Amino acid sequence: MKILELQLPEQTALKLQEAAERLTISPEQLLILSIEEKLAQLEDEFRRSAEYVLHKNADLYRRLS
């Protein structure tokens, strides 16, 4: 496990604490879940973009091969 130190604006830290309390998890757990969700979203967006480009240019790729 890697330890990261993060400075948050007071208002953001308060919102994080309140959200974590509502979900009955620690602020650290909420941050981990949020980061993992965002990373998965970025991977999905990249995959969809790559598939779009491959599909859009499929004919061109066939002619070039």
Backbone as JSON, one array per atom type, in Angstrom:
{
  "sequence": "MKILELQLPEQTALKLQEAAERLTISPEQLLILSIEEKLAQLEDEFRRSAEYVLHKNADLYRRLS",
  "N": [[0.87, -1.17, 0.0], [0.55, 2.21, -0.77], [1.3, 5.33, 0.67], [-0.2, 8.42, 0.53], [-0.11, 11.91, 0.91], [-2.43, 14.46, 1.26], [-3.56, 17.7, 0.68], [-6.43, 19.45, 1.38], [-8.84, 21.96, 0.6], [-10.51, 23.62, 3.27], [-13.35, 23.62, 3.12], [-13.83, 21.59, 1.23], [-12.77, 19.38, 2.58], [-14.56, 19.25, 4.69], [-16.96, 18.66, 3.35], [-16.24, 16.16, 2.35], [-15.94, 14.7, 4.72], [-18.58, 14.83, 5.72], [-20.0, 13.49, 3.68], [-18.84, 10.96, 3.84], [-19.65, 10.22, 6.42], [-22.43, 10.05, 6.02], [-22.47, 7.81, 4.4], [-21.54, 5.95, 6.06], [-18.8, 5.24, 6.15], [-15.22, 5.59, 6.25], [-13.52, 8.71, 5.64], [-11.19, 8.22, 4.18], [-11.77, 5.76, 2.96], [-13.87, 6.56, 1.31], [-12.52, 8.3, -0.41], [-10.75, 6.49, -1.66], [-12.6, 4.78, -2.99], [-13.78, 6.66, -4.69], [-11.62, 7.49, -6.29], [-10.94, 5.05, -7.52], [-13.3, 4.6, -8.96], [-13.27, 6.79, -10.74], [-10.91, 6.25, -12.18], [-11.64, 3.85, -13.45], [-13.7, 4.84, -15.02], [-12.26, 6.51, -16.75], [-10.72, 4.58, -18.09], [-12.78, 3.19, -19.41], [-13.75, 5.24, -21.09], [-11.5, 5.66, -22.72], [-11.32, 3.13, -23.93], [-13.78, 3.07, -25.34], [-13.36, 5.22, -27.08], [-11.16, 4.29, -28.56], [-12.31, 2.03, -29.77], [-14.24, 3.32, -31.34], [-12.64, 4.78, -33.14], [-11.28, 2.67, -34.41], [-13.46, 1.32, -35.58], [-14.55, 3.35, -37.2], [-12.5, 3.77, -39.01], [-12.12, 1.32, -40.21], [-12.41, 0.4, -42.88], [-10.39, 1.84, -44.19], [-8.14, 0.8, -42.86], [-8.28, -1.85, -43.78], [-7.74, -1.48, -46.5], [-5.14, -0.56, -46.37], [-3.73, -2.71, -45.44]],
  "CA": [[0.0, 0.0, 0.0], [1.29, 3.47, -0.85], [0.72, 6.41, 1.47], [-0.19, 9.74, -0.1], [-0.61, 12.98, 1.75], [-3.25, 15.32, 0.42], [-4.09, 18.89, 1.32], [-7.72, 19.83, 0.83], [-9.43, 23.17, 1.17], [-11.34, 23.31, 4.45], [-14.73, 23.32, 2.69], [-13.81, 20.27, 0.57], [-12.56, 18.39, 3.64], [-15.82, 19.16, 5.43], [-17.9, 17.93, 2.49], [-15.79, 14.78, 2.32], [-16.28, 14.12, 6.02], [-20.05, 14.68, 5.8], [-20.41, 12.43, 2.76], [-18.39, 9.69, 4.41], [-20.53, 9.9, 7.54], [-23.71, 9.6, 5.46], [-22.29, 6.47, 3.84], [-20.98, 5.16, 7.17], [-17.45, 4.78, 5.85], [-14.23, 6.61, 6.59], [-13.17, 9.6, 4.51], [-10.17, 7.54, 3.36], [-12.46, 4.76, 2.14], [-14.61, 7.28, 0.29], [-11.54, 8.77, -1.4], [-10.29, 5.33, -2.44], [-13.69, 4.39, -3.88], [-13.95, 7.71, -5.7], [-10.49, 7.41, -7.21], [-11.09, 3.82, -8.31], [-14.41, 4.82, -9.89], [-12.82, 7.72, -11.78], [-9.95, 5.55, -13.03], [-12.41, 2.92, -14.27], [-14.41, 5.65, -16.01], [-11.27, 6.94, -17.74], [-10.4, 3.41, -18.89], [-13.93, 2.96, -20.28], [-13.76, 6.29, -22.1], [-10.42, 5.38, -23.66], [-11.71, 1.94, -24.71], [-14.83, 3.47, -26.28], [-12.74, 6.07, -28.11], [-10.35, 3.44, -29.43], [-13.24, 1.24, -30.58], [-14.85, 4.22, -32.32], [-11.65, 5.07, -34.19], [-11.07, 1.44, -35.17], [-14.66, 1.06, -36.38], [-14.69, 4.42, -38.19], [-11.44, 3.66, -40.01], [-11.94, -0.09, -40.54], [-12.21, 0.25, -44.33], [-9.06, 2.36, -44.48], [-7.16, -0.17, -42.37], [-8.31, -3.01, -44.68], [-7.05, -1.11, -47.75], [-3.71, -0.37, -46.1], [-3.06, -3.98, -45.08]],
  "C": [[0.91, 1.22, 0.0], [0.56, 4.52, -0.05], [0.9, 7.72, 0.72], [-0.72, 10.76, 0.89], [-1.29, 13.99, 0.84], [-3.74, 16.51, 1.22], [-5.37, 19.3, 0.6], [-8.13, 21.18, 1.4], [-10.39, 22.77, 2.29], [-12.76, 22.9, 4.05], [-14.82, 21.94, 2.03], [-13.65, 19.18, 1.61], [-13.84, 18.18, 4.44], [-16.86, 18.37, 4.63], [-17.54, 16.44, 2.43], [-16.18, 14.07, 3.61], [-17.78, 13.86, 6.14], [-20.54, 13.55, 4.89], [-20.02, 11.06, 3.3], [-19.28, 9.27, 5.58], [-21.88, 9.41, 7.06], [-23.63, 8.17, 4.94], [-21.76, 5.48, 4.87], [-19.67, 4.47, 6.8], [-16.49, 5.9, 6.23], [-13.98, 7.51, 5.38], [-12.12, 8.96, 3.59], [-10.8, 6.51, 2.44], [-13.23, 5.44, 1.0], [-13.67, 7.8, -0.8], [-11.05, 7.63, -2.28], [-11.35, 4.9, -3.44], [-13.87, 5.39, -5.01], [-12.84, 7.67, -6.74], [-10.6, 6.18, -8.11], [-12.2, 3.98, -9.35], [-13.99, 5.72, -11.04], [-11.83, 7.05, -12.72], [-10.65, 4.56, -13.96], [-13.16, 3.67, -15.37], [-13.45, 6.1, -17.11], [-10.88, 5.78, -18.66], [-11.53, 3.1, -19.87], [-13.99, 3.98, -21.4], [-12.69, 6.05, -23.15], [-10.78, 4.2, -24.55], [-12.77, 2.29, -25.75], [-14.26, 4.32, -27.41], [-11.93, 5.24, -29.09], [-11.24, 2.59, -30.33], [-13.88, 2.08, -31.66], [-13.89, 4.48, -33.48], [-11.42, 3.83, -35.04], [-12.25, 1.15, -36.09], [-14.77, 2.08, -37.52], [-13.69, 4.25, -39.32], [-11.2, 2.22, -40.48], [-11.67, -0.29, -42.03], [-10.81, 0.73, -44.73], [-7.98, 1.36, -44.05], [-7.11, -1.41, -43.27], [-7.54, -2.69, -45.97], [-5.55, -0.97, -47.55], [-2.99, -1.67, -45.79], [-2.77, -4.84, -46.28]]
}
